[in-house]
Amino acid sequence: MAKLRRLALVFLASFCGAWAAPALADTLVGGLPVQGVLRTTAGGAVADGTYTLKVSLYDQAVGGAVIWQETYGPVAVVGGLFAFEIGSSAGVTPLPAILTTTATPLWFGIAVGSDPELPRTAIGWVPRAYWANVAGTAQSLSCSGCISADHIATGAIAADKVSFPYAGSASAGGPATSALTATKADSATTAATADSAASATTAASASTAASADVAKDVKCTACVSLAAMAQDAVSAFLPIGGGTVTGSLTVNNTLFIGKVLDLTNAVIFGGAFGPGGLTCDAAHNGVFGWNANRFTICDGSTAKKLAFCSEQCMDASKVTCGQPVTDICGDTNAKCGIANGTLCTTAGQQCNGTSCVAVQGTSCLAILQAGGSPASGLYTLDPDGAGPVAPFSAYCDMFNDGGGWTQVLKIDGSQMTFGYDSAYWGNGTTLNPANAAGLDTTEHKSAAYASMPFSTMRIGMTFSSTTNWRVMQGGGSSLLSVIGNDVYRATYYGQAYWKGLIYNGSLLTYCNREGLNVRPVTQSYVDAYTTDLRVRIGILTNNEDNCATPDAAIGIGLAAASVCGGSPPGPGAAGITNPNTSAGNIAYCGATPQEQNTKSWAYVFIR
């Protein structure tokens, strides 16, 4: 996944709210608008949405103490851009006065969500422009204890009380009220003919008037007028509010784009960019474009879509054994370490760190848990280790329902090889032990039937190329120990569980006797019948409110002499005699959703 990589911040040159004088407050009342750009490590904008932002103020670019901190969210981000105001909302920590009362360098840091804090941004002079507002208040200050002109009577001050001579002629004087012909009048109210009037209110004909309010006769030579300057500025520069550059624009250093760079109708061949929908031909070979929310590159004839990789490390279990683990871009880096892959694609092998070697275990689950190959296939199993049971080959399903399943039986429901009364259920004899190839169509009984302990069983039925699976809890020292003694073991999964094993699974309303070694019983639930419908793994149901003569069943290891009275028809629809179905669904006497005798391939795994 692409990570946040870059952050650009802009602090707007205004504060909001009513402000207290900084000399009287430790914090500022009001807020500071902030704008910024969030980009991914690939350089593009992050996905539009809302993000939580934690803003901190520091006195150092790296390290240092946190002067102020607050968390804001959700903050809307569109096209990578965000804008919000810090320090003004109710319930948040006010901004510190240090923002405006010191020239000490300060830095802001922002962290997005739970990501580490991004590189800090130095704070310029924009927040400190606040002092201009404070200085402005000096215009309205009143003088306390001063003597104004209203306090002095006309003619009350005589000439001998004034400590400077009166400049009434051409001789230079001090701050005379009027300098008629003085060569220099420093601060006269009116300088009629002085050569130089430094600060006269009016300089009628002075050659130089440094700061006179009115200079009547002074002439400017080679001066630039405001009108000319304004016209030159318009001609030489773009206006702040926007404009169009005509001709070539050369940028010798970095060009910063504050918000949006719109290249919709532009082609920049030097930078190899083009507009969306650009015609891809030989003239535009190598040009990048933007089309249908995807970057494209023209190969001279076709606009190829581009995808981006990230620096996320590959899963070692999906990397070939012995090969270095890289990131998704295919690069090795310190983040991914120097680990090697562990994947072995050949069943029966596992990675020893550098290569795949043959593996043997007590069960398929033991091999999987030991970090062996996840590939399904034939493995060598030895359930009792150094015990009397010789190692044997068995098929392991390493993927489905958590993996680690050992195949025990493959049954053709149209054959009676594994009918209820078959001797295979009660002994350890194997059938086609070398033919343990998953879900193929050769009947098979593994040595695991009589030797492998288990706690869970997984059964499946295939009909019309679709295999449905059910997992049954409960186990024993082996399947032979829980099925071979022909003792009924009840389960309580219900009709829906068993109907789901086969397409259009059909049953009757009553009896619902299910589990292992399921046979008809008398009304007192004593096993009494041996020729009626029965099943080794499955469920029996009846149209009558008893289990003495069941007429519908779903399961594995079926057998029946007749169902629903055989022929002639019994109650409901026609019955059936000798159905010869060892796995599937036998259902008559009005079974729903339909009456049927469906034969199915069946599979039994243990774990």
N, C-alpha and C positions, 0 to 999 in steps of 0.2 A: 504494500500500500504506500502510496506516496505520502511523505511526511512534510509538515510545515518546515520551510527552510529559510525564508527571508521575510523580513518585516520592514516596511517603510512607514514612518510616522510624520504627521504634520500637526503642529499645535497652532490653532487659529488665533489671530491677533486680537482677541477680545475676551473679556471675562463677563459672566452673567451675574445678576443679582445686586443687592445692596451691599457695599463694602464698608468695613470698619477701618479706621486708620491703623496701619500696620504697627505703629509704635504702641498701640493700646491692646493688641490682640495677638494670641499665639497661633490662631488659625484664621483662614480666610473664609468669608461668607460668600458663597456663590460657586460657580463651576468653571472648568476649563474645557472648551470643545476640543476634541481630538479626532483626527482622521488618520487612517492608515491603510496599508495594502498587505494582505496575507497571500503568500505564494507557496507553491509546493516545491519539493526538491528539484522537480523538473523545470521550474521556472514559471509555470503557469499559475493562474489564479486557483485558489482552493474552491471546492464545490460550494455552490450557493446554499445558504442555510443560516442557522443561528448557532453561535458559539459562546462559550463562557470565557471571559477575559479577566485575568488577575493583573492589576496594574500596581507597580511598586516604584517608589522614589528613593534614589541612592545618592550618596555624596562621592562615589567612586565609580569608574567605568567597569571595574571588575571587583568582586568582593565588597567589603564595606558593610555598614549597617543599613538596615531598612529604615528610612526616615518616615515613610508613609506608605500605606498599602490598602487596597480595596479590591473586591471582586465584583464584576458586572456581568450580567447575563439574564436572559439571552440577548446577545448583540447580533443584529442582522448583518450578514455579509453577502454582497451581491457583486459578482465579477471580481471577487477578491477584495473589494472595497468595504470599509466599515467607517462609521462615524457615530460618536456618542459623546456625552459630556461627563467629565469626572468631577466629583466633589460637590455636586449641587443637589443630588436626589435625596429625598427624605430617607433617613436611616443609614446613610453612608458616612464614612469618616470625612470630616471637612479637610480641605487642602491645607497644608502647613504654610505659615507666613514666610518661611524661608524661601519660597518660590519668588518673592518680590522684595525681600529685605536684605539680600546679600548678593555679592558678585561671585561667591564661591561656585565653581562648576557643579552642576547637578545632572543626573541621568535618570531617565525613565526606563523601566524594564516591563515587558508584557509576556505573560505565559498564557497559552491557548489551551483550555481544558486541562487535562492531566499531563500535557506535554511539558518538557523542561522549559524554563524561561528562555526566550529568544535573546540575541545580543542586545545590549542596552543602547538607548538612543540619547545623545547629549541634548540638553535643553538650551535653546538659544535665548535671545533677548525678548521673544514675543510675550511671555508671561510678565516680564519686568516692565513692559510698556504701561503697566498698571500705574506706575509712579507718575506718569504724565497726567493721569486723572487726579492724583493727589495734588500735584503742583498747580493744577488748574484752579483749585479751591483758593489759592492765594490771592486771586483777583478780587475776591469779595471780602478780604480781611479789613477790619476797621482799626483805626489808630486809637490807642488808649493812652491818655495823658499828654496828647500833642496839643500845640497852640496853633490854631488855624488863623486864617486872615480875618475871620469874624471877631476874634478876640482882641485884635490890635486896632486902636482908633486911628482915623485918618490924621497924618502929620504928627503922630505920637513919637516917631523915631527921628531924631535930628542927625544931620550929616556927621557931627563929631562923635556920634555913637557908633558909626559904621567903621570897621577896621580895615577897609580897603578904599583906595581912591576911586573917584568917579571917572570913567573913561568917556569923556565928552568930546574929545578931539582926536587928532591923528595919533597921539601917543598911546602906546599899548597899555592896557589896564587889566584889571581882574574881571570878575563876573559882572560887568556892567550891564544895566538894563538895555541900553541902546549904544551901539558903536557906530557913529556916523561915518567917519572917514578913517577908522583905525586900519593899520596894515594887517593886523590879525585880531579877530574877535573870537575868543575861545567859547564863550557860552552866552553871548548876547541874545536877547529876545529877538532883536532886529539888527542885522548888519547891512547897512545901506550900501557902502562902497568898499568894504573890506576885501583885500586880496584873498584872504583865506578866512572862512567862517567854520570853525571846527564843529560847533554844535548849536548854532543859532536857529531859532525857530523859523526865521525868514532870512534868507540871504539874497538880497535883491540883485546884486551884480558881482558877487564874489567869483574870482577865477576858480577857486576850489571850495566846495561846500561839502565837508566830510559827512555831516549828519543833519543838515538843515531840513526842516519839515517841507519848506518850499524853496526851491532854487530857481529864481525867475529867469535869469539870463544865461545860466550855465549851458554850454553846448557840449554834446557828446560826439567824439570823433571815433570812427571805426567801431561803434557799438553794435551789438546784435539785439535787434528788437524782439519783443515777446512774440509778435506775429510771425517773424521770420524763424525764430527758434521752434515754434509750434509746428510750422510747415515742414521744417527740416526733420523734426522728430517723426512726424507722420510718414515722411518719405523714406526715412532710414530704418524705422522699426515697425513691428506689428503692434497695434493697439492692445492694451491689456485685456480688453473685452473680446478679443478674437480678430481674425482677419485671414487674408489669403496671401501666400508668398507667390509672387510671379517670377518665374525664372528659377535658377539653381539656388539651393540653400546648402551651404557647407558648414558642418559642425566639426571643429578641430578637436573637441574633447567630448565628453559624455553628454548626450541629450537625454534629459529626464522628462518623462511623460507623467504628469500628475495623476491623471485619471484613466482616460480611454485613448488608445491609439487605433483609429478607425482606418483600416486598409481595404475596405470593402470594394472600392472601385479603383484600387491602385495596383500597379505592378512594380516591384522594386527588384530589378534584375541583379543589382550588385549584392543585395542581401538575399537573393533567391526566394522572394515571397511574391505571391500573386493573389488576386481576389478569389472569393468563392465562385465556383462555376467556371473557372478559367478554362479555356479551350486548351487541351493538352496535345501538343504537336511538337515537331522537331524544333521549332523556334523557342519553345518553352521547356525544353528538356532540363531537368534538375530544379525546376521552380516549385517551391512549396506553396500550398494553397489551403484554404479552409472551406470545407464543403460538408454540409449535413452534420454539423457538430463534430467533425473529425478533421485532423490535419491530413493532407495528401501531398504526394510528391509525384511530379510528372516524369515518366521515364522516356519521354519522347513520343509516346502514343497513348498511354493509359495513365489516369490519375490513380495511383496506388494509395490505399488507406494506411496510415501509420499508427502503430500502437507504442505505448511507452512501458518500459519495465521499471521495477523499483529495486531498492537495495535490500529487500527482505530475503533472508537466507532460505535456501531450499530445505525441505524435509529430508534428513539423512536417510530415512527409510525408503525414499523415492529416488535416491541417487545410487547408481551401480556400485556394488561392493568394491572398495579400494579406490574409487574415484573421489577427488576432493569435493567437498561441499562448497558450492558457490552461491552467490545471490541470484535472484531471478533474472538479472541481466547477463548472467554467465560469467561474472567477474569474481575472482577470489579476493577476499579482503580480511582485515583483522576482525571485523565484526562477526564473520562466519567462522572464525577460528581456523584450525588446521585439521578439523575432523574429516573423516572419509565416509562415503556412503555405505549402507548396509544391505542394499537391495540385491537379492538373488532371485532371478526369474525362473530358474529350474526347480521344480518341486523336489523335495527331499534334500535340499541343500540349504546351508546358512552361511553367513559371512563371518569369517574369523578375523576381520579387520582389513585384510588385504585381498582375499580371494574367497570364492564360494567352495565349501566342502560339504560332503555327504553328512547328513544329520540323522540321528536315531534317538527316539524317546519312548517313554512309557505310554504316551497317548498323543493324539494330534494337539490337544489343548496344552499339554506340557511343552511340546515343541514350540508352539506359538508364544506361550508365556516366557519361554527362555530366550526369545528374541530371534527365533529361527525365521526361515523364509516364509513370507505371507502367501506364497503361491499355493493354490490348490493342486493336488495331485497325489501320486503314490509316495508313501513314506515307509520306512522300516520302523516297526513298533515292537516293543518288548515290555508288556505290562508288568511282569513280575521280576524284571531285571535279571539277577542271577538264578532265578527260580527255574522250575522244570519246564515252563512254557517257552518254546523256542521262538525267537523273533520271527515276525511275519510281515508281509507287505499289505498295506491297507490304504484306502483312499481317504485323504483329509480335505475337508471343506474349510478353508482358512478365512473366508470372507463373510458368509451369510450368518445372520443372527448372532453376531459377535465372533464367529469363526471358532476353530478348534474342534470341529465335529469329526468323529470317526465313523465311516460307513460300515454298517453291519449286514444289511439285507437289501437285495434288489429283487422284486417279486413281479412276475407277469400275472396280472389278475385274471387272464383268460385261461391260465393253467392251474392245476390243483397241486403243483409242487409244494406250495406252502399253504394248502388248505388247513382248516382247523385241526384235522386229525393227522396231519403230516408228522412223521417221526422227527423231522428237522427241528421242530419246536422243543423237543425234549432231549436232545443230545448235542454234543459238541462237534458233530461231523460238519465239515465245510463243504461248500458247493462252488465249483469254479473259482478257487481262491486266487488264481492268477488274473482273473477277469474283474478287477476292482477299478473300473474306469469311470467313476462318477455316475451320470444318469444315462448310461447307454442301455441297450435293450438285450442284455444277457443276464439271466438270473444268477444270483450270487449270494453266498453266505460266508462271512469272514470268520477267521479264528477269534476275532474280538467278541463274537456272540457269547462264547463260553469262558472268556478269560479277562475281559476288561471291566473294571469297576466304573460306575457312572452315577450321576445324580440328576441328569436331565436327558430326555429323549426328544428327537426331532423327527416327525414323520411327514411324508409328502406323497401326493397323488397327482399323476399326470393324465390329463384328458384334453384331446385336441391340441397337443403341443404346449399346453399351459400346466405348470406344476404349482399346486397350492400347498402351503406348509403350515404345520401346527407344532408348537413346542409344548411338551408335557413335563411337569415337574415330578420328581420322585425317582428313585433308582435303587441300586443294590450292588452286590459284588460282581454281577454280570447279568445280561439279559436272560441267560439260561436259568439263573437262580430265581428270577421273578416271573418267568413265563413257563419254563419247562415243567414245573410241578403242577400245572393246570389248576392253580388256586386263584379264585376270583379276587382281584384287587380293584377297588372302586375308585373312580374319579368323579368330579362334579363340575365339568365344564359346560354342560348344557347342549341342546340341539344345535344352536347357531354355530358353535365351535366346530362340530362334526360336519354339518352341512357345508361349511365353508371349505372343506377339503376337496370337494368335487363339484363340477358344474351342475347346477340344478339339483343339488342334494335334496333328497326326498325322504321324509320320515312320517311316522304316525304319532298320534297324540299321547298315548299312554305307555307305561312301563319305564322308558328312559333309563335303562340299566346300562352303565358305561364303565370303561376302564380296561383292565387286562383279564383275559380268560373269561369272557362274558358269555354265560349260557342261560337258557330258559330256567325258570324256577317255578315251584308250586306257589300257591297263594300265600303260603307261610315262608316263602323265599328259601326253600330248600332245593338244591340242585337235584333234578329228577329226570331231565330229558337229555338225550344224547343225539337224537336224529333231527331235531328241529333246528331252526336258524340259530347260529352262534358265531362268535368272532373273537380272535385273539387280542387285537387292539382295536377298540371301537365302541359302538353303541348299538343296542337293540331297542326297538319300539314296537307297539302293538296297537291295533284298533280297538281292543278290549281292555278293560281296566285291570289288567294283570300281566304278568311276564311269563305265563305258562306256554303260550304258543305265539311268539313274536313273528310279525310279518314284514318288518322293515329293519334294515341294518346298514350302517356305513362303517367301513374299517378295513383292516388288514388281517388275513388269516380267516376268511369266511368259509362257512360250510353249511349245507342244508339239504335234507332229503326232499322236502317240499315246502312251499310257502303259500299261505292263504288257502290251504286245503288242496293245493294242486289242481288237477283236472278230474272231474268237471269243476267249474268255477265255484269258489267259496263265496263268502259274503263280500260285497263290493265288486270289484272287477275280477277278471280271470286270475287264478293262481298260477303257480309254476312248480314243476317237479324237477329235481336235480338241476339247480341253476348253474352248477359248475363255474362258480365265480369265487376266486380266492382273495381278490382285493377290488374294492369298488363300492357300489351302492345297489342293494337289492331292496325293492320297495313295492308292495302290492296292498290289496284290501283298502283302496282309497287313499293311498299315500299322497301327500302334497309336497311340492306343487305338481307332481306327476308320478305315475307308476312307471317303474323302469327296472331293468337289470343291466347296470352300467359296469363294465369291466375296466380296470385302470392299472397302469404300472404304479407300483408303490415302492417307497424307499424309507429305510429306517437308519438314522444316525444316533449316536450317543455321545455324551460329553461329561 
